[in-house]
Structure formats: C-alpha cells, structure tokens
C-alpha cells in the first residue's frame, strides 16, 4: 500500500507519473484560479477526477474526526491560511460502518501524526490513509482549500 505524500505545490510535477488521473488532478490545481471559483464541486473528468473548493475556519482538535475513503484518493491543497492534518493508517483506528454512497468511513482513536500544511502545500492521501483535516495550527483561522478526488 502507498503512503501519504506531502510537498509544496511547486513540486507537483514530481508526482505526475504516479497515475494519469493524479497527473490530471495536479495539473488542474496548478493551472486553476480558485479565488474566482465558488465553493462546491467542479468536475475535471466526471466522477473520475473532481474538485471540491472549500472556504472555512480551521477548528480545534476536539472538533475533528478521523475519516478515510475507499473509492478515491484525496489531493488536499491549502490555497490560503494554514491547517494541520492528522494522518494514520486505518488499521490503527476503530472504524464505523463504511458509507459507500458518500465513500466515507468515520474512525475513532487517538493515535496519529500531525502535519502542518500551509498555503501552497498539499497532501496526497490514499485509501487506507485515515486523516483528520481542517485542524487549527494555533488559533482557528480562515482557510481556503481544494480537495481533488481521484478515483482509484
């Protein structure tokens, strides 16, 4: 199984060879002006690659939840602000039933590592990578992020 990747967006080209769909997601993020896009879903390649533009305030750790997916890889790109994203293998957490329609599994546990993701950085999370996004790195602050869903 692959492991989470985190890097600066300027290095996105290094990861294009992982798959054609990951390349399409990275190209889309690198070439788009998200400041002019409304929040919500934006199709790149129908259900195979699509982007979710999000604007929110980061939240305290106590409000976070572990999540994982089976059908999609997450490319999470912080466009403005900074947040922490927790990361751990799903086999180290206890899982609630998988929701196939939403491709979402909630998990519980306290283990994991925390990655600070500032503007211009991304995380690539595979099925099997539990993650807890949107956590404040210090006081809560406004964040703009795009999550590109890449079908496996």
N, CA, C and O of each residue as an XYZ file, in Angstrom:
608
protein
N       0.845     -1.183      0.000
C       0.000      0.000      0.000
C       0.884      1.237      0.000
O       1.921      1.279      0.662
N       0.460      2.234     -0.746
C       1.182      3.507     -0.801
C       1.011      4.253      0.518
O       0.108      3.957      1.300
N       1.874      5.205      0.746
C       1.789      6.024      1.960
C       1.541      7.468      1.572
O       1.850      7.891      0.459
N       0.982      8.211      2.502
C       0.690      9.620      2.315
C       1.926     10.351      1.788
O       3.063     10.021      2.126
N       1.662     11.358      0.946
C       2.711     12.226      0.403
C       2.357     13.650      0.780
O       1.193     14.042      0.686
N       3.330     14.426      1.201
C       3.116     15.848      1.411
C       4.288     16.598      0.797
O       5.434     16.161      0.898
N       3.994     17.737      0.156
C       5.035     18.505     -0.520
C       4.474     19.889     -0.834
O       3.319     20.202     -0.546
N       5.337     20.701     -1.435
C       4.919     22.021     -1.905
C       4.322     21.874     -3.302
O       4.762     21.037     -4.091
N       3.326     22.690     -3.596
C       2.662     22.623     -4.894
C       3.631     22.877     -6.045
O       3.434     22.344     -7.136
N       4.665     23.675     -5.826
C       5.635     23.926     -6.897
C       6.358     22.648     -7.313
O       6.957     22.601     -8.387
N       6.311     21.623     -6.484
C       6.950     20.340     -6.810
C       5.963     19.319     -7.359
O       6.303     18.142     -7.476
N       4.757     19.739     -7.697
C       3.708     18.814     -8.125
C       4.147     17.949     -9.309
O       3.748     16.788     -9.401
N       4.939     18.481    -10.189
C       5.388     17.726    -11.359
C       6.119     16.436    -11.006
O       6.137     15.494    -11.799
N       6.714     16.391     -9.836
C       7.438     15.182     -9.411
C       6.500     13.993     -9.233
O       6.951     12.848     -9.246
N       5.202     14.245     -9.067
C       4.251     13.190     -8.743
C       3.313     12.845     -9.891
O       2.433     11.998     -9.740
N       3.493     13.494    -11.040
C       2.608     13.253    -12.185
C       2.686     11.806    -12.670
O       1.706     11.278    -13.194
N       3.829     11.168    -12.501
C       3.998      9.805    -13.008
C       3.295      8.750    -12.150
O       3.289      7.575    -12.518
N       2.708      9.133    -11.027
C       2.015      8.157    -10.178
C       0.826      7.535    -10.895
O       0.580      6.336    -10.764
N       0.085      8.341    -11.655
C      -1.015      7.822    -12.469
C      -1.518      8.961    -13.350
O      -1.333     10.130    -13.011
N      -2.153      8.635    -14.478
C      -2.717      9.692    -15.324
C      -3.767     10.542    -14.597
O      -3.854     11.747    -14.834
N      -4.554      9.931    -13.724
C      -5.567     10.706    -13.010
C      -4.937     11.631    -11.964
O      -5.399     12.757    -11.778
N      -3.908     11.173    -11.296
C      -3.197     12.047    -10.355
C      -2.549     13.190    -11.121
O      -2.547     14.329    -10.653
N      -2.003     12.898    -12.288
C      -1.415     13.955    -13.128
C      -2.477     14.981    -13.498
O      -2.216     16.182    -13.445
N      -3.684     14.522    -13.875
C      -4.766     15.448    -14.228
C      -5.158     16.305    -13.031
O      -5.408     17.501    -13.184
N      -5.215     15.708    -11.840
C      -5.563     16.454    -10.627
C      -4.508     17.505    -10.313
O      -4.845     18.649    -10.006
N      -3.240     17.130    -10.388
C      -2.155     18.076    -10.113
C      -2.123     19.197    -11.141
O      -1.901     20.355    -10.789
N      -2.343     18.863    -12.409
C      -2.386     19.886    -13.454
C      -3.541     20.849    -13.202
O      -3.377     22.063    -13.324
N      -4.695     20.319    -12.856
C      -5.869     21.147    -12.598
C      -5.590     22.134    -11.468
O      -5.900     23.320    -11.584
N      -5.012     21.650    -10.394
C      -4.711     22.523     -9.253
C      -3.677     23.568     -9.640
O      -3.797     24.731     -9.253
N      -2.676     23.173    -10.389
C      -1.595     24.095    -10.756
C      -2.050     25.183    -11.724
O      -1.489     26.279    -11.725
N      -3.064     24.896    -12.552
C      -3.467     25.819    -13.605
C      -4.740     26.605    -13.309
O      -5.114     27.478    -14.092
N      -5.412     26.314    -12.194
C      -6.701     26.950    -11.900
C      -6.551     28.148    -10.975
O      -5.660     28.197    -10.127
N      -7.448     29.114    -11.161
C      -7.544     30.266    -10.257
C      -8.756     30.037     -9.359
O      -9.880     30.394     -9.712
N      -8.514     29.442     -8.202
C      -9.603     29.083     -7.306
C     -10.219     30.289     -6.614
O     -11.325     30.192     -6.083
N      -9.528     31.423     -6.609
C     -10.081     32.612     -5.954
C     -11.367     33.076     -6.640
O     -12.178     33.770     -6.027
N     -11.559     32.702     -7.899
C     -12.752     33.111     -8.647
C     -13.813     32.016     -8.695
O     -14.877     32.207     -9.285
N     -13.529     30.872     -8.076
C     -14.474     29.753     -8.106
C     -15.326     29.743     -6.849
O     -14.831     30.011     -5.754
N     -16.612     29.435     -7.007
C     -17.445     29.277     -5.811
C     -17.112     27.964     -5.102
O     -16.553     27.044     -5.699
N     -17.464     27.897     -3.828
C     -17.317     26.654     -3.095
C     -18.169     25.578     -3.753
O     -19.175     25.870     -4.400
N     -17.755     24.348     -3.579
C     -18.526     23.227     -4.101
C     -17.749     22.422     -5.119
O     -16.540     22.583     -5.282
N     -18.471     21.557     -5.794
C     -17.879     20.604     -6.724
C     -17.635     21.225     -8.092
O     -18.459     21.979     -8.611
N     -16.472     20.887     -8.668
C     -16.089     21.301    -10.016
C     -15.511     20.070    -10.709
O     -14.473     19.553    -10.295
N     -16.180     19.600    -11.761
C     -15.721     18.396    -12.448
C     -14.481     18.669    -13.282
O     -14.383     19.683    -13.973
N     -13.546     17.749    -13.202
C     -12.341     17.771    -14.031
C     -12.481     16.682    -15.092
O     -12.277     16.938    -16.279
N     -12.831     15.464    -14.665
C     -13.051     14.326    -15.559
C     -14.215     13.507    -14.982
O     -14.033     12.377    -14.529
N     -15.399     14.099    -15.010
C     -16.621     13.485    -14.491
C     -16.395     12.970    -13.069
O     -15.868     13.694    -12.225
N     -16.793     11.718    -12.797
C     -16.602     11.163    -11.456
C     -15.204     10.588    -11.243
O     -14.888     10.131    -10.144
N     -14.372     10.605    -12.265
C     -13.016     10.057    -12.124
C     -12.083     11.036    -11.418
O     -11.219     10.628    -10.642
N     -12.260     12.325    -11.689
C     -11.461     13.380    -11.040
C     -12.373     14.594    -10.891
O     -12.885     15.116    -11.881
N     -12.573     15.040     -9.656
C     -13.350     16.255     -9.434
C     -12.811     16.992     -8.219
O     -12.204     16.400     -7.327
N     -13.048     18.297     -8.207
C     -12.509     19.159     -7.153
C     -13.633     19.674     -6.266
O     -14.734     19.961     -6.735
N     -13.335     19.785     -4.980
C     -14.244     20.371     -4.004
C     -13.562     21.610     -3.428
O     -12.625     21.502     -2.636
N     -14.038     22.782     -3.832
C     -13.481     24.040     -3.330
C     -14.149     24.338     -1.997
O     -15.371     24.260     -1.872
N     -13.332     24.681     -0.997
C     -13.835     24.873      0.361
C     -13.231     26.121      0.993
O     -12.034     26.380      0.869
N     -14.072     26.881      1.665
C     -13.634     28.007      2.484
C     -14.252     27.809      3.861
O     -15.465     27.626      3.972
N     -13.439     27.844      4.907
C     -13.922     27.588      6.259
C     -12.910     28.118      7.260
O     -11.815     28.537      6.885
N     -13.275     28.099      8.520
C     -12.334     28.398      9.597
C     -11.805     27.081     10.130
O     -12.578     26.155     10.378
N     -10.481     26.987     10.310
C      -9.919     25.787     10.909
C     -10.518     25.626     12.304
O     -11.000     26.589     12.900
N     -10.481     24.391     12.815
C     -11.187     24.115     14.062
C     -10.256     23.488     15.095
O      -9.213     22.933     14.749
N     -10.641     23.582     16.359
C      -9.839     22.942     17.405
C      -9.821     21.421     17.224
O     -10.753     20.836     16.673
N      -8.769     20.810     17.688
C      -8.609     19.359     17.579
C      -9.815     18.610     18.151
O     -10.223     17.591     17.594
N     -10.383     19.094     19.237
C     -11.519     18.425     19.874
C     -12.727     18.304     18.945
O     -13.595     17.461     19.173
N     -12.795     19.128     17.909
C     -13.919     19.080     16.959
C     -13.614     18.227     15.730
O     -14.470     18.072     14.860
N     -12.415     17.678     15.649
C     -12.023     16.898     14.479
C     -12.501     15.460     14.539
O     -12.802     14.936     15.611
N     -12.568     14.825     13.372
C     -12.909     13.404     13.259
C     -12.005     12.755     12.230
O     -11.691     13.351     11.200
N     -11.586     11.525     12.516
C     -10.820     10.745     11.546
C     -11.761     10.267     10.449
O     -12.898      9.881     10.720
N     -11.283     10.296      9.214
C     -12.058      9.812      8.080
C     -11.136      9.067      7.129
O      -9.919      9.252      7.145
N     -11.739      8.221      6.301
C     -10.990      7.513      5.256
C     -11.950      7.217      4.113
O     -13.168      7.306      4.270
N     -11.396      6.871      2.975
C     -12.173      6.620      1.765
C     -11.688      5.328      1.119
O     -10.565      4.891      1.368
N     -12.517      4.727      0.304
C     -12.135      3.507     -0.412
C     -12.045      3.717     -1.918
O     -11.200      3.112     -2.577
N     -12.918      4.577     -2.474
C     -13.007      4.729     -3.926
C     -12.125      5.852     -4.467
O     -11.824      5.892     -5.660
N     -11.711      6.764     -3.586
C     -10.990      7.949     -4.053
C      -9.723      8.210     -3.249
O      -9.666      7.981     -2.040
N      -8.715      8.694     -3.958
C      -7.521      9.293     -3.371
C      -7.869     10.758     -3.133
O      -8.538     11.371     -3.966
N      -7.432     11.328     -2.022
C      -7.615     12.756     -1.749
C      -6.326     13.505     -2.055
O      -5.262     13.158     -1.543
N      -6.426     14.527     -2.887
C      -5.355     15.504     -3.052
C      -5.857     16.763     -2.350
O      -6.704     17.476     -2.888
N      -5.341     17.038     -1.156
C      -5.779     18.185     -0.368
C      -4.736     19.290     -0.495
O      -3.578     19.110     -0.119
N      -5.160     20.436     -1.029
C      -4.257     21.553     -1.298
C      -4.741     22.775     -0.523
O      -5.855     23.251     -0.742
N      -3.910     23.281      0.377
C      -4.243     24.507      1.095
C      -3.842     25.679      0.200
O      -2.679     25.814     -0.180
N      -4.820     26.523     -0.128
C      -4.595     27.654     -1.024
C      -4.307     28.941     -0.256
O      -3.511     29.767     -0.702
N      -4.956     29.112      0.902
C      -4.657     30.247      1.772
C      -4.913     29.820      3.210
O      -5.753     28.960      3.476
N      -4.180     30.428      4.128
C      -4.253     30.036      5.522
C      -3.310     28.877      5.802
O      -2.424     28.573      5.004
N      -3.508     28.247      6.926
C      -2.705     27.087      7.327
C      -3.577     26.198      8.204
O      -4.407     26.688      8.969
N      -3.382     24.895      8.088
C      -4.084     23.962      8.953
C      -3.181     22.785      9.249
O      -2.138     22.602      8.621
N      -3.601     21.995     10.214
C      -2.942     20.728     10.470
C      -3.850     19.625      9.957
O      -5.075     19.718     10.038
N      -3.232     18.584      9.432
C      -3.968     17.406      9.002
C      -3.344     16.217      9.718
O      -2.147     15.955      9.602
N      -4.186     15.503     10.461
C      -3.728     14.286     11.107
C      -3.681     13.159     10.100
O      -4.449     13.132      9.138
N      -2.765     12.223     10.334
C      -2.573     11.116      9.401
C      -2.208      9.859     10.192
O      -1.368      9.906     11.090
N      -2.845      8.737      9.851
C      -2.534      7.446     10.464
C      -3.127      6.355      9.573
O      -4.112      6.592      8.873
N      -2.540      5.178      9.597
C      -3.096      4.044      8.868
C      -4.426      3.640      9.514
O      -4.550      3.634     10.739
N      -5.410      3.307      8.689
C      -6.731      2.979      9.239
C      -6.685      1.768     10.154
O      -7.544      1.629     11.025
N      -5.707      0.891      9.982
C      -5.663     -0.300     10.838
C      -5.270      0.015     12.281
O      -5.277     -0.878     13.128
N      -4.929      1.271     12.571
C      -4.603      1.674     13.934
C      -5.789      2.356     14.629
O      -5.661      2.830     15.758
N      -6.935      2.403     13.953
C      -8.121      3.052     14.493
C      -9.288      2.076     14.447
O      -9.222      1.053     13.765
N     -10.351      2.389     15.167
C     -11.567      1.583     15.070
C     -12.529      2.289     14.116
O     -12.719      3.504     14.182
N     -13.128      1.500     13.233
C     -13.935      2.066     12.153
C     -15.422      1.900     12.414
O     -15.865      0.892     12.964
N     -16.184      2.907     12.010
C     -17.636      2.805     11.939
C     -17.975      2.192     10.582
O     -17.094      2.086      9.729
N     -19.208      1.792     10.359
C     -19.564      1.210      9.057
C     -19.282      2.182      7.902
O     -19.492      3.390      8.013
N     -18.808      1.620      6.814
C     -18.479      2.377      5.611
C     -19.755      2.808      4.900
O     -20.673      2.006      4.727
N     -19.815      4.078      4.487
C     -20.931      4.634      3.725
C     -20.500      4.669      2.251
O     -19.807      5.592      1.825
N     -20.913      3.661      1.482
C     -20.464      3.539      0.085
C     -20.959      4.696     -0.775
O     -20.249      5.141     -1.676
N     -22.168      5.187     -0.509
C     -22.703      6.277     -1.324
C     -21.854      7.541     -1.190
O     -21.641      8.249     -2.174
N     -21.374      7.827      0.006
C     -20.550      9.018      0.248
C     -19.053      8.711      0.198
O     -18.235      9.619      0.344
N     -18.682      7.434     -0.008
C     -17.289      6.995      0.061
C     -16.632      7.554      1.320
O     -15.620      8.253      1.252
N     -17.219      7.237      2.457
C     -16.768      7.811      3.717
C     -16.846      6.786      4.836
O     -17.863      6.121      5.037
N     -15.750      6.684      5.549
C     -15.695      5.869      6.746
C     -15.189      6.752      7.876
O     -14.094      7.307      7.787
N     -15.976      6.888      8.935
C     -15.527      7.597     10.125
C     -14.767      6.607     10.989
O     -15.120      5.430     11.056
N     -13.723      7.087     11.650
C     -12.907      6.234     12.507
C     -12.686      6.930     13.842
O     -12.852      8.144     13.959
N     -12.309      6.143     14.849
C     -12.053      6.697     16.179
C     -10.716      6.188     16.687
O     -10.309      5.063     16.398
N     -10.046      7.032     17.444
C      -8.769      6.692     18.052
C      -7.975      7.949     18.317
O      -8.331      9.031     17.850
N      -6.913      7.807     19.056
C      -6.123      8.979     19.440
C      -4.728      8.972     18.853
O      -3.975      9.928     19.042
N      -4.369      7.921     18.148
C      -3.026      7.839     17.598
C      -2.945      8.601     16.272
O      -3.971      8.884     15.654
N      -1.754      8.926     15.846
C      -1.567      9.598     14.562
C      -0.489     10.655     14.642
O      -0.065     11.057     15.726
N      -0.055     11.096     13.485
C       0.908     12.188     13.435
C       0.239     13.397     12.806
O      -0.729     13.272     12.055
N       0.774     14.571     13.127
C       0.180     15.821     12.673
C       1.131     16.525     11.737
O       2.304     16.725     12.052
N       0.618     16.896     10.588
C       1.390     17.588      9.567
C       0.810     18.994      9.433
O      -0.391     19.152      9.214
N       1.653     20.011      9.564
C       1.216     21.380      9.325
C       1.279     21.633      7.829
O       2.320     21.445      7.199
N       0.152     22.064      7.265
C       0.035     22.266      5.822
C      -0.283     23.738      5.577
O      -1.436     24.154      5.700
N       0.739     24.531      5.229
C       0.488     25.949      4.940
C       0.054     26.144      3.489
O       0.074     25.207      2.690
N      -0.335     27.364      3.164
C      -0.723     27.704      1.791
C       0.395     27.303      0.831
O       1.577     27.503      1.111
N      -0.002     26.737     -0.298
C       0.961     26.331     -1.312
C       1.499     24.927     -1.112
O       2.387     24.500     -1.851
N       0.984     24.198     -0.132
C       1.400     22.818      0.132
C       0.210     21.882     -0.069
O      -0.944     22.309     -0.053
N       0.513     20.599     -0.259
C      -0.548     19.616     -0.460
C      -0.240     18.331      0.282
O       0.894     18.066      0.679
N      -1.290     17.542      0.455
C      -1.177     16.160      0.930
C      -1.926     15.276     -0.050
O      -3.019     15.617     -0.502
N      -1.337     14.153     -0.372
C      -1.932     13.135     -1.220
C      -2.198     11.940     -0.312
O      -1.262     11.336      0.211
N      -3.466     11.599     -0.124
C      -3.879     10.571      0.823
C      -4.566      9.435      0.083
O      -5.515      9.658     -0.668
N      -4.083      8.218      0.296
C      -4.569      7.034     -0.389
C      -5.673      6.366      0.430
O      -5.800      6.623      1.627
N      -6.476      5.507     -0.215
C      -7.360      4.654      0.581
C      -6.474      3.879      1.572
O      -5.420      3.363      1.201
N      -6.897      3.810      2.773
C      -6.068      3.211      3.822
C      -5.377      4.247      4.683
O      -4.899      3.931      5.772
N      -5.318      5.493      4.203
C      -4.764      6.601      4.982
C      -5.912      7.318      5.691
O      -6.652      8.075      5.062
N      -6.065      7.086      6.990
C      -7.041      7.863      7.741
C      -6.476      9.265      7.909
O      -5.269      9.440      8.074
N      -7.344     10.254      7.867
C      -6.884     11.629      8.002
C      -7.927     12.463      8.734
O      -9.124     12.178      8.699
N      -7.433     13.498      9.394
C      -8.290     14.437     10.114
C      -7.912     15.827      9.636
O      -6.981     16.431     10.168
N      -8.630     16.352      8.627
C      -8.298     17.655      8.053
C      -8.914     18.811      8.840
O      -9.713     18.606      9.753
N      -8.532     20.006      8.473
C      -9.156     21.257      8.927
C      -8.851     21.627     10.374
O      -9.572     22.432     10.965
N      -7.809     21.061     10.952
C      -7.483     21.323     12.354
C      -6.598     22.570     12.440
O      -5.659     22.737     11.661
N      -6.911     23.430     13.391
C      -6.172     24.686     13.564
C      -4.719     24.411     13.961
O      -4.432     23.552     14.796
N      -3.834     25.155     13.346
C      -2.413     25.166     13.718
C      -2.215     26.455     14.512
O      -1.741     27.454     13.972
N      -2.578     26.430     15.792
C      -2.643     27.649     16.592
C      -4.094     28.073     16.676
O      -4.985     27.225     16.628
N      -4.355     29.377     16.802
C      -5.750     29.821     16.858
C      -6.466     29.506     15.539
O      -5.848     29.576     14.476
N      -7.761     29.158     15.591
C      -8.504     28.942     14.342
C      -8.394     30.157     13.424
O      -8.366     31.300     13.881
N      -8.331     29.886     12.121
C      -8.190     30.953     11.135
C      -8.880     30.563      9.839
O      -9.139     29.382      9.607
N      -9.183     31.546      8.987
C      -9.781     31.228      7.689
C      -8.810     30.421      6.819
O      -7.612     30.700      6.768
N      -9.361     29.422      6.143
C      -8.589     28.573      5.235
C      -9.373     28.455      3.937
O     -10.598     28.326      3.945
N      -8.658     28.501      2.834
C      -9.240     28.142      1.540
C      -8.481     26.922      1.061
O      -7.251     26.910      1.032
N      -9.231     25.891      0.684
C      -8.613     24.641      0.295
C      -9.385     24.045     -0.868
O     -10.584     24.278     -1.018
N      -8.692     23.279     -1.683
C      -9.347     22.461     -2.689
C      -8.945     21.015     -2.412
O      -7.772     20.698     -2.219
N      -9.954     20.156     -2.399
C      -9.738     18.713     -2.277
C     -10.118     18.110     -3.614
O     -11.278     18.163     -4.022
N      -9.133     17.534     -4.296
C      -9.401     16.898     -5.568
C      -9.535     15.393     -5.303
O      -8.629     14.761     -4.761
N     -10.670     14.844     -5.692
C     -10.963     13.432     -5.509
C     -10.554     12.717     -6.789
O     -10.998     13.064     -7.883
N      -9.692     11.703     -6.627
C      -9.145     10.948     -7.763
C      -9.567      9.491     -7.610
O      -9.165      8.820     -6.659
N     -10.371      9.007     -8.539
C     -10.843      7.623     -8.463
C      -9.673      6.651     -8.575
O      -8.760      6.840     -9.379
N      -9.722      5.596     -7.740
C      -8.663      4.585     -7.788
C      -8.973      3.559     -8.849
O      -8.199      2.621     -9.046
